Amino acid sequence: MRAIVTGGTGFIGSHIVDMLCADGHHVGVMDISPPAKEWSVPSGVAVHLLDVATREAEDVIAAFAPDVIFHLAANASVPASVADPVEDARTTLLGLLHVLEGARRGGSRKVVYSSSAAIYGDPQVAMPIDETAPLTPLSPYGVAKAAGESYLEVYRMLHGLQYAALRYANVYGPRQGLTGEGGVVAIFAEKYAREAPLSLYGDGLHTRDYIFVEDVARANLLAAAFDGSICCHVSTGVETSNLELIAALEAVAGATVPVLREPERAGDIRRSVLNPHMAASKLGFRAQVSLADGLSRTYRWMRQKFSG
Ligand SMILES: NC(=O)c1ccc[n+]([C@@H]2O[C@H](COP(=O)([O-])OP(=O)(O)OC[C@H]3O[C@@H](n4cnc5c(N)ncnc54)[C@H](O)[C@@H]3O)[C@@H](O)[C@H]2O)c1
């Protein structure tokens, strides 16, 4: 297939690009930034260094006429969305609209969209959270992601454009920056790699659902192949507390670092774990990389990064 990956030089997008190229697909990348110095885009992939929220980006997409667009380009940080909600909405919503228009004009079959558990806010429902839970986002980031899902449904109804809205749990793995949405693994792994103290906020019992980036990339490819539109979680269904994460990283690193206890941060959601059953039954997707394996690969990547 012909595929464009927006955000394709970033953390998750670059893994999708690698997987698409390994499967022999014809891939184009659109991103406002070049890749970080630690990795490169596979040869033969055209990189368009463009702001996705522009008419120029839309024209490039329409001219490329991709079968599928993997749309990841957006602000990926919740705190950044609180600091600058206008810029968050510009990249997330105007960016999506230009992608959808490019898809419509270029005759694309499907858009695979990176949504997020942040659309649920702190839902008062039983865990794990089902896709039917009410959407009560607590940040501009979550609002924009949820609105993006509505635009996808409207384009399906108006123009017959298929979509997959993939609501990711906390994604981690090699190439993750220290500021993104799922950043706690990256932040902790960096401390172990540099043998530096880490800060733990609250009692350490806050939980998240951590999913390895290659599993997320595979879910994107399965969603592209699925015939029809879907909105589902990409998650493990496994709940891991910060204390368990620290213990697992200690085992991987074979070392301890000082843990600085800090007061709980206002607004920190206590528990988050997403039911993975719909992705399993509809897409045939099941996370395959265990937390121990994924952390070991992330830690080794961090060590290499900091050893020069
Ligand atoms: N990492 C997670 O745990 C997680 C969880 C849920 C959803 N997501 C979503 O997945 C997507 C990818 O996130 P990531 O973790 O790989 O973050 P990332 O910051 O590494 O990747 C985002 C990429 O988008 C690019 N970008 C940002 N604004 C752009 C613009 N206006 N035009 C073109 N490119 C632009 C950035 O340069 C970057 O390469 C985002 O949409 C994010 O919201 C991530």
The ligand as a Gaussian input file, in Angstrom:
#p B3LYP/6-31G(d) Opt

LIG

0 1
 N        3.285000       8.493000      23.797000
 C        2.088000       8.152000      24.306000
 O        2.004000       7.485000      25.340000
 C        0.827000       8.556000      23.587000
 C       -0.389000       8.189000      24.173000
 C       -1.572000       8.535000      23.530000
 C       -1.526000       9.221000      22.318000
 N       -0.342000       9.582000      21.793000
 C       -0.366000      10.321000      20.517000
 O        0.460000       9.668000      19.560000
 C        1.003000      10.637000      18.649000
 C        2.509000      10.489000      18.598000
 O        3.036000      10.764000      19.883000
 P        4.555000      10.463000      20.293000
 O        4.518000       9.951000      21.688000
 O        5.227000       9.683000      19.224000
 O        5.114000      11.953000      20.372000
 P        6.277000      12.687000      19.540000
 O        6.301000      14.084000      20.037000
 O        7.534000      11.890000      19.564000
 O        5.710000      12.651000      18.047000
 C        4.896000      13.653000      17.517000
 C        5.516000      14.080000      16.193000
 O        4.636000      15.037000      15.594000
 C        5.422000      16.083000      15.079000
 N        4.591000      17.286000      15.026000
 C        4.073000      17.994000      16.071000
 N        3.362000      19.034000      15.599000
 C        3.423000      18.970000      14.248000
 C        2.898000      19.764000      13.199000
 N        2.137000      20.839000      13.462000
 N        3.161000      19.401000      11.934000
 C        3.912000      18.320000      11.643000
 N        4.471000      17.540000      12.604000
 C        4.204000      17.871000      13.880000
 C        6.593000      16.225000      16.042000
 O        7.699000      16.869000      15.422000
 C        6.877000      14.766000      16.376000
 O        7.826000      14.192000      15.496000
 C        0.518000      12.007000      19.143000
 O       -0.615000      12.369000      18.401000
 C        0.174000      11.735000      20.604000
 O       -0.801000      12.634000      21.070000
 C        0.838000       9.268000      22.388000

